[in-house]
Amino acid sequence: MSPAASRSGPAAARGGRGSGRASGPSAVAAGAGAGDRLSRLLAMVPWLLERQGVALQDAARHFDITTDQLVADLELLFVCGTPGHMPDDLIEAEWESGHVYLGNADAIARPLRLGQDEALALLVGLRTLADLQGVEDSAALEGALAKLSAAAGDAAAAAATSVQLDLAAGADPHVLAVVRGALGRGRRLHLSYLVATRDETTERDVDPMELESLDGRLYLQAWCHRAQGVRRFRLDRVLAAAELDEDGTPPAEAVARDLGSSLFAPGEEVPLVVLDLDADVRWVAESFPVEEVVERADAPGGVRVRLRVADDGWLRRLVLRLGGSARVVAPPALAEQVAAAARAALAAAQNDDGDDGEEPSGDEPPEAPGAAARVGR
Amino acid sequence: MAPAQRTERLLNLVIALLSTRRWLRKEQIRLAVPQYSEAASDEAFDRMFERDKEELRDLGVPLVTGTDAAWFDDEPGYRVDRDAWELPAIDVTPAELAVLGLASRVWQQASLAGPASRALVKLRALGVEPDESSLVGVEPRVRTSEPAFGPLYAATRDRAPVSFRYRTGRTGETARRRVEPWAITSCYGRWYLVGHDLDRGAPRVFRLDRVGPGTTRTGEPARVPVPADLDARALVRGRAGAPAERVARIRLPGPAGAGLRLRAGAPADAGEVEVAFADLDELAQEVAALGADARVLDPPDLREAVLDRWRGVLSAHGPAGGAPAGAGAAR
């Protein structure tokens, strides 16, 4: 805790006002810009004025910052004030006792209204939750929408319609409803699930933990009884879902992970692959957790990436899909595997060309096209 | 300048503009805020002040300009409109505050993350503790990786016409487009701009990842009339998930291809599937990924597109990979 500057001290005790104190060694919210911090200060001052003597820790917790950050904020307030900036013009702040007292801050005693982008971000978020039925208590959602719209004013509410998130597109509404229901009731689910990387369909019971969306897809994070671990399931690959008449509380060791950061989260033990990407498939570098991205001198807009790949089959399918716009640089064995797969595919296709009329290809029954399953919905 | 010093400057500026009854001219502001004395020149001060004004407006500070009748020149003065300053008293319940927190997390990894979390801090200052018991664990998230998002979002919000370079998906040609933006929409993991295309005189949907650098505004804000009955999401869904127009026949000799069987609604052991599709390129990718485990029987253009991908892979992996002579001379 910093040695609190006492209000009773002479003006000189404020030493170096405007240059040193607030930017001293005290912690400042990491990553927050000047605007974010100012916004927090303007929110904090009215709150503190109404709660004279509140404990440092309580105030820090309420604003989701550390006490060091709070003290740094108070130090900053302490050197600001009305023009003239004589001692009597400055904001009074006292926290030596572990309790915060604030004074002489009349100019900023009232909380600042929401900015246009601020109101818009929340309104759009609320509408998205309404779309996904993301809240059990719909009264809370409707109340929040109504009160926020009122606080934001008509202009902001109107502007908020200019941004729309359509996150449920692509998911089967029935599957979504079943998953959402089981999550709300805390029930176990049975899933038929397509594991795309292995290209197979699996049956499993899971305890649902979180329904998330990222980049237009919905994912269910759940404790999987088959794998005995936390797994993430893409909703558009759930072929069928049924709520079971069983409690779905995940075991204590099940910890949900944040989606964007750890979609694959490969470990050190997973082999490293070097891939050259042309400009048109640069998105690969943004879609998977790559360890390094270097611009390529030989291909404008292209990049060389290093990524960890646990499953050779996954990489082979990815490179085949990208059709020549990606090249496996290392390891050489994997490059050969990919080339061999392409060669085999071309050979098999040519084989087909030859058997149009007479000769059936080896592994196909002669009547193949006729006997094929024609299932369409 | 260190962020802490800038915060200090901004706070002193806000207090100065809030506590004045008269309009403050730039010169007066420069004297009233101690940190402006660090500006080495008039130009440096002007730049600082412009940036600060912009920042304050972003935060919601109602900064207004006007002139005093006694002034003889037309240089404006500034102050903060105190009547417009205050957040209206809203009695949010603990459950509502929890829902608002969830709504703000939607933007956690996107360009509106800053405003979303600032808004929440302001609401927290109303003094309510959130009660998260009504949340069920639905955590929607969006990302805004397209560089065009920033300028096009702002133009759409401000209803200002824009012009940008756009690469058409079908032909791959790039041309400058002039658009009155109506809405910006995220669907299927992509951002789209819906608006009135001024050159074509009709509504159009644009993918943000095909917008080139250099978006410019071509008119004042609040100039774009947005149709009252606009359903931007329907327009985007109609285009992005364009109704399937054609059907492909694909042979799946082995167990591989579960994804295609799922898409076709075929049983897990189906040896041939019929897949409806709209985007040839996208289906070609999906089939190509399967290698020898999938063969396009029909239509021929899809079959050719898949073969092209395999040839491309072979050529990219060149002679070092043991490709047939001539296939990979490039590398």
Interface residues (C-beta under 8 A of the other chain):
Chain A: R17 G18 S19 A22 S23 V28 A32 G33 A34 G35 D36 R37 L38 S39 R40 L41 L42 A43 M44 P46 W47 E50 H62 F63 D64 A72 L76 L77 V79 C80 G81 T82 P83 H85 A107 I108 R110 P111 L112 R113 L114 G115 Q116 D117 E118 A119 L120 A121 L122 L123 V124 G125 L126 T128 L129 L132 Q133 G134 V135 E136 D137 A139 A140 L141 G143 A144 K147 L148 A150 A151 A159 T161 S162 V163 Q164 L165 D166 L167 A169 G170 R180 L183 G184 L194 A196 D199 E200 T201 P208 M209 E210 L211 E212 S213 L214 D215 G216 R217 R237 L239 L259 G260 E286 R316 R317 L318 V319 L320 R321 L322 G323 G324 S325 A326 R327 V328 P332 A335 E336 V338 A339 A340 A341 A342 R343 A344 A345 L346 A347 A348 A349 D352 D363 E364 A368 P369 A371 A372 A373 R374 V375 G376 R377
Chain B: A2 P3 A4 Q5 R6 T7 E8 L10 L11 N12 V14 I15 A16 L18 S19 L31 A32 V33 P34 Q35 E55 R57 D58 L59 G60 V61 P62 A84 W85 E86 L87 P88 I90 D91 V92 T93 A95 E96 L97 A98 V99 L100 L102 A103 S104 R105 V106 W107 Q108 Q109 L112 G114 P115 A116 S117 R118 A119 L120 V121 K122 R124 A125 L126 G127 E129 S134 L135 V136 G137 V138 E139 P140 R141 V142 R143 S145 Y153 T156 R157 R159 P181 W182 A183 I184 T185 S186 C187 Y188 G189 R190 V226 A232 R233 V236 R237 A240 G241 R249 R251 P253 P255 A256 G257 A258 G259 L262 A264 G265 A266 P267 A268 D269 A270 G271 E272 V273 E274 A276 A284 Q285 E286 A288 A289 L290 G291 A292 R295 L297 R303 V306 L307 D308 R309 W310 R311 G312 V313 L314 S315 A316 H317 A320 G321 G322 A323 P324 R331
